[in-house]
Amino acid sequence: MRKHSPELASALHAVAEACIVTRLIQSDLDQIQQLTKNDRSPVTVADFAAQAIVGLRLTDDLGAVALVGEETATDLRALKSDSLPRAITRSVRHIRPKISDQAVLDAIDLGNHSAKATAYWTLDPVDGTKGFLRRGQYAVSLALIENGEVQLAVLGCPNLSSNFDRSFDDPDPIGCIYYARLGEGAWFLPANDIYREPTPINASTEINLDALRVCESVETAHSKQSDTARIIKYLKATSKPFRLDSQCKYAIVGRGQADAYLRFPTGVGYVEKIWDHAAGMLIAQEAGAVVTDMLGNPLDFSKGKTLSANQGVVCTAPSIDSRIIESIKSLGIRP
């Protein structure tokens, strides 16, 4: 078994535990409870449970850590009914059998740190919640950022198959976990066995431009799909993009199953969140892919909780990065 640093070992353990619980919740979606956040996006039992599980694992293994999570327990504490908090506790008890309701709420709030510390973790406990609710692809995304640079990443993709022939719409019974450390490559593990010897992943080196393989978001609110179509046409490719939710798309490019992942702002002023990209970006880059914004600039994680210095995301195999950026400029694509 490969020897990991304490930080990576804890992160792998945390994400694997969160994958177990979110998969169990997804198997019984008819009973799932959720809230609607101020931005109208859904947040479910799975989001809260996964954040609690990851926060507890990191603090158990590493002591006090700064964790910047997507969720907080504020709305849960304000609810008149305890139905949703208790459902979250029941889910967390699959991993922590004796934990109390109050301890779960406190664990969720372990993710309430600002992104101002020199070193901090960032977490999206269920990246792609709408995909999760469709029984589709989603991810548990955890990354360690130090001095504005992503140093370590673990991406759990519970429904993603290691078999490239399996449809993204057909959830895999095992799933995948990808991880990376800066300068050390990117690696694959089956989600049900993080202790086995990992397999390296690599982005594509040979591209058939006519059959260019592009992936993009399912949700039109997350990316302007018409701009992706314009680029494919401009490059004279005849392929159609395939769509799936979450940072799984970074893994798809990193493991050579797609040549590009394109994400274009749907309107002026739209700013990406760090937890939506940190883990996936490092894994794709360490696999040999190139990740920039739509102007060709590196993603800047030194600005707090958002990628305020960037516009959009372009993740590509190394041989076509310049072609994609040139296409964006030639077509005048802007937010």
TAWOFEN-V120691 format. One record per residue. N is the residue number from 1. RES is the residue in one small letter. PHI is phi in whole degrees, -180 to 180 (none if undefined). PSI is psi in radians with two decimals (* if undefined). BURIAL is + if it has 16 or more other ideal C-beta (glycine too) atoms within 10 Angstrom, else -. Layout:
n={N;N}
res={RES;RES}
phi={PHI;PHI}
psi={PSI;PSI}
burial={BURIAL;BURIAL}
//
This chain:
n={1;2;3;4;5;6;7;8;9;10;11;12;13;14;15;16;17;18;19;20;21;22;23;24;25;26;27;28;29;30;31;32;33;34;35;36;37;38;39;40;41;42;43;44;45;46;47;48;49;50;51;52;53;54;55;56;57;58;59;60;61;62;63;64;65;66;67;68;69;70;71;72;73;74;75;76;77;78;79;80;81;82;83;84;85;86;87;88;89;90;91;92;93;94;95;96;97;98;99;100;101;102;103;104;105;106;107;108;109;110;111;112;113;114;115;116;117;118;119;120;121;122;123;124;125;126;127;128;129;130;131;132;133;134;135;136;137;138;139;140;141;142;143;144;145;146;147;148;149;150;151;152;153;154;155;156;157;158;159;160;161;162;163;164;165;166;167;168;169;170;171;172;173;174;175;176;177;178;179;180;181;182;183;184;185;186;187;188;189;190;191;192;193;194;195;196;197;198;199;200;201;202;203;204;205;206;207;208;209;210;211;212;213;214;215;216;217;218;219;220;221;222;223;224;225;226;227;228;229;230;231;232;233;234;235;236;237;238;239;240;241;242;243;244;245;246;247;248;249;250;251;252;253;254;255;256;257;258;259;260;261;262;263;264;265;266;267;268;269;270;271;272;273;274;275;276;277;278;279;280;281;282;283;284;285;286;287;288;289;290;291;292;293;294;295;296;297;298;299;300;301;302;303;304;305;306;307;308;309;310;311;312;313;314;315;316;317;318;319;320;321;322;323;324;325;326;327;328;329;330;331;332;333;334;335}
res={m;r;k;h;s;p;e;l;a;s;a;l;h;a;v;a;e;a;c;i;v;t;r;l;i;q;s;d;l;d;q;i;q;q;l;t;k;n;d;r;s;p;v;t;v;a;d;f;a;a;q;a;i;v;g;l;r;l;t;d;d;l;g;a;v;a;l;v;g;e;e;t;a;t;d;l;r;a;l;k;s;d;s;l;p;r;a;i;t;r;s;v;r;h;i;r;p;k;i;s;d;q;a;v;l;d;a;i;d;l;g;n;h;s;a;k;a;t;a;y;w;t;l;d;p;v;d;g;t;k;g;f;l;r;r;g;q;y;a;v;s;l;a;l;i;e;n;g;e;v;q;l;a;v;l;g;c;p;n;l;s;s;n;f;d;r;s;f;d;d;p;d;p;i;g;c;i;y;y;a;r;l;g;e;g;a;w;f;l;p;a;n;d;i;y;r;e;p;t;p;i;n;a;s;t;e;i;n;l;d;a;l;r;v;c;e;s;v;e;t;a;h;s;k;q;s;d;t;a;r;i;i;k;y;l;k;a;t;s;k;p;f;r;l;d;s;q;c;k;y;a;i;v;g;r;g;q;a;d;a;y;l;r;f;p;t;g;v;g;y;v;e;k;i;w;d;h;a;a;g;m;l;i;a;q;e;a;g;a;v;v;t;d;m;l;g;n;p;l;d;f;s;k;g;k;t;l;s;a;n;q;g;v;v;c;t;a;p;s;i;d;s;r;i;i;e;s;i;k;s;l;g;i;r;p}
phi={none;-68;-84;-106;-66;-57;-66;-69;-60;-67;-63;-62;-62;-62;-68;-62;-64;-65;-63;-59;-71;-65;-64;-62;-65;-65;-72;-133;-64;-61;-104;-73;-112;-153;-117;-114;-78;-60;-88;72;-84;-82;-134;-114;-50;-64;-58;-67;-63;-64;-65;-62;-63;-66;-60;-65;-64;-62;-72;-62;-85;-117;83;-63;-128;-90;-123;-103;-102;-78;-109;-136;-93;-56;-66;-65;-67;-87;-67;-75;-98;-97;-61;-68;-57;-69;-64;-65;-60;-59;-70;-63;-67;-63;-106;-121;-59;-105;-71;-93;-58;-64;-65;-67;-60;-63;-68;-59;-76;-62;-90;-91;-70;-79;-100;-106;-70;-61;-133;-156;-95;-126;-137;-111;-67;-137;-80;93;-60;-67;-65;-57;-71;-90;63;-103;-78;-155;-145;-103;-120;-131;-144;-108;-114;-130;51;78;-126;-72;-104;-150;-147;-132;-126;-92;-122;-62;-106;-89;-87;-79;-89;-63;-81;-82;-62;-64;-82;-111;-57;-80;-74;-111;86;-129;-125;-116;-146;-156;-121;-56;82;-122;85;-123;-140;-113;-138;-67;-65;-98;-157;-79;-99;-80;-70;-75;-113;-69;-118;-143;-70;-64;-111;-117;-117;-95;-61;-63;-108;-51;-100;-116;-118;-151;-71;-71;-78;-68;-73;-94;-157;-81;-66;-65;-71;-61;-62;-64;-67;-59;-67;-61;-83;62;-81;-107;-82;-109;-68;-106;-118;-153;-85;79;-72;-52;-63;-62;-66;-61;-72;-62;-95;84;-86;-134;-95;-157;-124;-118;-139;-110;-57;-89;-172;-64;93;-72;-126;-76;-94;-64;-71;-82;-140;-58;-66;-62;-60;-64;-63;-64;-63;-69;-85;106;-77;-110;-123;-140;-88;-72;-98;91;-89;-61;-70;-108;-97;-100;-104;96;-82;-125;-94;-68;-88;-123;-131;69;-142;-128;-121;-139;-61;-60;-78;-120;-56;-65;-66;-67;-63;-63;-64;-60;-67;-64;-84;67;-74;-139;-60}
psi={2.40;2.39;2.14;2.74;2.78;-0.67;-0.80;-0.71;-0.75;-0.74;-0.74;-0.77;-0.78;-0.82;-0.68;-0.73;-0.74;-0.63;-0.72;-0.85;-0.75;-0.61;-0.73;-0.74;-0.74;-0.46;-0.20;0.90;-0.43;-0.40;0.07;2.52;2.62;2.88;2.85;2.15;3.03;-0.50;0.20;0.11;2.58;2.60;2.26;3.05;-0.70;-0.74;-0.88;-0.77;-0.76;-0.69;-0.71;-0.78;-0.77;-0.79;-0.74;-0.75;-0.80;-0.78;-0.60;-0.73;-0.62;-0.05;-2.84;2.23;2.71;2.06;2.14;1.71;2.89;-0.47;2.80;2.86;0.13;-0.89;-0.59;-0.71;-0.44;-0.16;2.46;-0.56;2.54;0.24;-0.86;-0.84;-0.68;-0.61;-0.66;-0.78;-0.74;-0.66;-0.77;-0.54;-0.20;-0.47;-0.66;1.44;-0.50;0.14;2.53;2.88;-0.78;-0.70;-0.58;-0.79;-0.75;-0.64;-0.68;-0.73;-0.02;-0.36;0.28;0.21;2.69;2.98;0.70;-0.16;2.75;-0.69;2.34;2.76;2.56;2.46;2.29;1.84;-0.61;1.59;2.09;0.90;-0.65;-0.64;-0.71;-0.77;-0.34;0.08;0.53;-2.66;2.50;3.03;2.64;2.01;2.04;2.32;2.64;2.17;2.28;2.22;0.72;0.16;2.32;2.15;-0.53;2.50;2.46;2.25;1.91;2.20;1.44;-0.46;0.03;2.26;2.58;-0.16;1.94;-0.36;-0.20;2.30;2.52;-0.39;-0.05;1.68;2.34;2.49;-0.23;-0.90;3.07;2.60;2.28;2.54;2.79;2.61;2.52;2.16;0.07;0.20;3.09;2.59;2.66;2.48;2.54;2.49;-0.31;0.13;1.41;-0.05;-0.02;2.99;2.21;2.81;2.27;2.61;2.66;2.42;2.81;2.50;-0.37;2.15;2.28;1.75;-0.60;-0.61;0.64;2.23;1.87;2.37;2.67;3.05;2.60;-0.74;2.18;-0.35;-0.31;-0.43;2.49;1.69;-0.47;-0.54;-0.65;-0.77;-0.67;-0.71;-0.77;-0.75;-0.73;-0.64;0.02;0.49;2.63;0.01;2.84;2.51;2.59;2.55;2.35;2.74;2.77;-3.14;0.03;-0.49;-0.64;-0.73;-0.64;-0.73;-0.75;-0.55;0.12;0.23;-0.36;2.72;-0.38;2.56;2.11;2.35;1.91;2.40;2.47;-0.08;2.84;2.37;-0.12;2.25;2.31;2.63;2.58;-0.64;-0.25;-0.12;-0.39;-0.91;-0.86;-0.71;-0.87;-0.71;-0.78;-0.79;-0.77;-0.33;-0.04;-0.04;2.87;2.24;2.12;-3.13;-3.06;-0.17;-0.01;0.16;2.52;2.61;2.31;1.89;0.38;0.12;0.31;-2.46;-0.10;2.81;1.07;-0.32;-0.01;2.79;2.03;-3.13;2.36;2.03;2.05;2.81;2.57;-0.50;-0.22;0.07;-0.87;-0.59;-0.72;-0.80;-0.72;-0.66;-0.74;-0.78;-0.76;-0.62;-0.11;0.57;2.19;2.80;*}
burial={-;-;-;+;-;-;+;+;+;+;+;+;+;+;+;+;+;+;+;+;+;+;+;-;+;+;-;-;-;-;-;+;-;+;+;-;-;-;-;-;-;-;+;+;+;+;+;+;+;+;+;+;+;+;+;+;+;+;+;-;-;-;-;-;+;+;+;+;+;+;+;+;+;-;-;+;-;-;-;-;-;-;-;+;+;-;+;+;+;-;+;+;-;-;+;+;-;-;+;-;-;-;-;+;+;-;+;+;+;+;+;-;+;-;+;-;-;-;-;+;+;+;+;+;+;+;+;+;+;+;+;+;+;-;-;+;+;+;+;+;+;+;+;+;+;-;-;-;-;+;+;+;+;+;+;+;+;+;+;+;+;+;-;-;-;-;-;+;-;-;+;+;-;-;+;+;+;+;+;+;+;-;-;-;+;+;+;+;+;-;+;-;-;+;-;-;-;+;-;-;+;-;+;+;-;-;+;-;-;-;-;+;+;+;+;+;+;+;-;-;-;+;+;+;+;-;+;+;-;+;+;+;-;+;+;-;+;-;-;-;+;+;+;+;+;+;+;+;+;+;+;+;+;+;+;+;+;+;+;+;+;+;+;+;+;+;-;-;-;-;-;+;-;+;+;+;+;+;+;+;+;+;+;+;+;+;+;+;+;+;+;+;+;+;-;-;-;-;+;-;+;-;-;-;+;-;+;-;-;+;+;+;+;+;+;+;+;-;-;+;+;-;+;+;+;-;+;+;-;-;-;-;+;-;-}
//
